[in-house]
């Protein structure tokens, strides 16, 4: 598996609502200095995101247009669009390679206009 494939797999794993019930399973994917600019406009650190993981923020979340691009030997950018019944967002994640492991350093979700049917 390539680094790009591995990082996309890890990103999708973090979005899996089943992981929210067991935040200790994904803790090691977050960089110690992780930051999240949430779709709500709030800013969170790693500990806060893991504490909030027990809510249902990823419930019924689907993604499309996922792409990964290696920006440097130790940096990968992942972008995609997320969909829930009540909102859509453009998302980006920055993953860094440290000590042989890809860690999520920063995530941002920007709300987009919901299309009417």
C-alpha positions in Angstrom: 0.0 0.0 0.0 1.3 3.4 -0.9 1.6 6.3 1.6 -1.3 8.1 -0.2 -3.5 5.0 0.1 -2.6 4.5 3.8 -3.4 8.1 4.7 -6.7 8.0 2.9 -7.6 4.8 4.7 -6.7 6.4 8.0 -8.7 9.5 7.2 -11.8 7.4 6.4 -11.2 5.4 9.6 -11.4 8.6 11.6 -14.8 9.3 10.0 -16.2 5.9 10.9 -18.9 6.5 13.6 -18.0 3.1 15.2 -14.6 4.6 16.0 -16.3 7.3 18.1 -17.3 4.7 20.6 -13.6 3.8 21.1 -11.5 6.9 20.8 -8.4 5.1 22.2 -8.4 3.1 18.9 -7.7 6.2 16.9 -5.7 8.4 19.4 -2.4 7.3 17.9 -3.5 8.7 14.5 -3.5 12.3 15.9 -0.4 14.4 16.1 0.2 15.8 19.6 -0.2 19.3 18.3 -3.3 18.5 16.2 -5.8 21.3 15.5 -9.2 21.2 14.0 -11.1 24.1 12.5 -14.6 22.5 12.7 -17.6 23.0 10.4 -19.2 24.8 13.3 -16.4 27.4 13.4 -15.0 26.1 16.6 -11.3 25.3 17.0 -10.4 22.1 18.8 -7.2 20.4 19.9 -6.5 16.6 20.0 -7.8 16.0 23.5 -11.0 17.9 22.9 -11.6 16.1 19.6 -11.1 12.7 21.3 -13.4 13.7 24.2 -16.1 14.9 21.7 -15.7 11.7 19.7 -18.5 10.1 21.7 -21.1 12.4 20.1 -22.7 11.5 16.8 -20.9 14.1 14.6 -19.9 11.5 12.0 -23.2 9.7 12.1 -24.6 9.2 8.6 -21.6 11.1 7.1 -20.7 10.2 3.5 -17.8 11.5 1.5 -17.0 11.9 -2.2 -14.3 13.4 -4.3 -11.5 12.3 -2.0 -8.0 13.1 -3.2 -4.6 12.8 -1.7 -1.5 14.7 -2.8 2.0 14.4 -1.4 3.2 17.9 -0.9 6.7 16.9 0.4 8.3 13.6 1.5 6.7 14.0 5.0 3.5 15.9 4.2 0.3 14.7 2.5 -2.8 16.8 1.9 -6.2 15.0 1.8 -9.3 16.9 0.4 -12.9 15.7 0.0 -16.5 16.7 0.3 -18.7 15.4 3.2 -22.4 15.1 3.2 -24.9 14.7 6.1 -28.7 15.2 6.0 -28.3 18.7 7.5 -25.1 20.0 5.9 -22.3 19.6 3.4 -18.7 20.6 3.9 -15.4 20.9 2.0 -12.7 19.2 4.1 -9.0 19.2 4.1 -6.5 17.3 6.3 -2.7 17.7 6.6 -0.9 14.5 7.5 2.8 14.5 8.6 5.2 11.6 8.7 7.0 11.4 12.1 9.0 8.4 13.4 7.7 6.3 10.5 4.0 7.0 11.2 1.5 9.2 9.4 -0.2 11.5 11.9 -3.1 13.9 11.4 -1.7 17.4 12.1 -4.5 19.7 11.0 -8.1 19.3 9.8 -10.5 22.0 8.5 -14.2 21.7 7.5 -15.8 24.5 5.6 -19.6 24.5 5.3 -21.0 24.7 1.7 -24.4 25.7 0.4 -26.9 22.9 0.6 -28.4 22.1 -2.8 -32.1 22.0 -3.1 -33.8 19.0 -4.8 
